[in-house]
Amino acid sequence: MLSYSAEEELPMRGKPIREGELWHLSTEDVVRKVHVSLFINGLSVSFETKKVLVPLSPFTLVRNCKFQAASFDVKEFADFKIFKVHLHAANRCYFFGVRGSTLLEGEEERSSWVSDISTAIRLVTQSLFPPFRIACNPLAAVDGTQKRLLAGYLLHSDSPCLVSALYCELQAHNNGKAMFVLYENENCKVPVKAMALTADSTVAEKLGINCSCFSVDQRDFSSRTLSERKLWLRAISNIKVKLANAAPTPSSEDLEHYRQAVKEQLHQIRTSLQCKIRTDALLPPSIHNTFQSTVSPFNMDLWAEISGYHHGYVEEEEEEGESVPAERSPAL
């Protein structure tokens, strides 16, 4: 299993992509000028004799926001253009402000910083994926994949400081639920988690500039590209619609129609699925992972659960969203 460390204070790599003076705003209502250096894998924030390193992970969000303060004279900072870097998994936010000689200049400067940071996040994200192609057809040698609709690698947020690349598979619905199965790799021999999707399952995008993150029942995932996120969310949404309408278990012919619809979407977005730049992993590998990585009683029981789910198919065929979490902006 591919797992990576996203711990804070990881060393920055290479030379800065850009540097400049920004204003840092903390929840203690302290505003100070800082020197910010953007590297390919994170931010270095310096002031006086102190330096804070902010590593970028696939679950880092950057976006524009408005200035709000409890005790400051807001008029004094009315010309600030603010953006935030949100370490979603760690529930930590850094707010930065840009002040230009004119409002237009400040807006352009903020847009430039946000664009460059989001590009760095995309590079970090794409560097953690192994080479693969999205699949719709099942594996002939693995019975548990016979109801596959969509499969491919996604990054999973195991913890605030741990990211794993898991092979994920969306399967067709049956008896009021559909399975979203996470495997160690594309061989699909070792399932590490099986999530039952229902009509009430919560599926939502994360809000950020050029963000490819989304959540499924409180678990956070990230795709390689925005187009891939759209593909996964559309496929899951279609499944939820079928579940909400109590659609019957699909026949083999129905499954082929479903797969064909997904393949048509893949064809339309094929040019946007390619990663533009190839590089080594921009987060260090981790020897730890949340899931067990060897065949064990846990894995075998899970496999039995998934297999039993598919046996139900055979018998039937024979008979016939911003919610924003509480954020904390640390003082530097």
Sequence and secondary structure as in RCSB ss.txt:
>XXXX:A:sequence
MLSYSAEEELPMRGKPIREGELWHLSTEDVVRKVHVSLFINGLSVSFETKKVLVPLSPFTLVRNCKFQAASFDVK
EFADFKIFKVHLHAANRCYFFGVRGSTLLEGEEERSSWVSDISTAIRLVTQSLFPPFRIACNPLAAVDGTQKRLL
AGYLLHSDSPCLVSALYCELQAHNNGKAMFVLYENENCKVPVKAMALTADSTVAEKLGINCSCFSVDQRDFSSRT
LSERKLWLRAISNIKVKLANAAPTPSSEDLEHYRQAVKEQLHQIRTSLQCKIRTDALLPPSIHNTFQSTVSPFNM
DLWAEISGYHHGYVEEEEEEGESVPAERSPAL
>XXXX:A:secstr
 EEEE  TT    SS SEEEEEEEE TTS EEEEEEEEETTEEEEEETTEEEEEE  TTEEEEEE    SSS GG
GGTT EEEEEEETTTTEEEEEEE  SSHHHHHHHHHHHHHHHHHHHHHHHHHTS S   B S  TT GGGTTEEE
EEEEEEEEETTEEEEEEEEEEEEETTEEEEEEESSTT  SEEEEEEE TT  EEE  STT  EEEETTEEEE SS
HHHHHHHHHHHHHHHHHHHTT     HHHHHHHHHHHHHHHHHTGGGSS S   S SS B S  SS  S  HHHH
HHHHHHHHHHHHHHHHHHH        B    
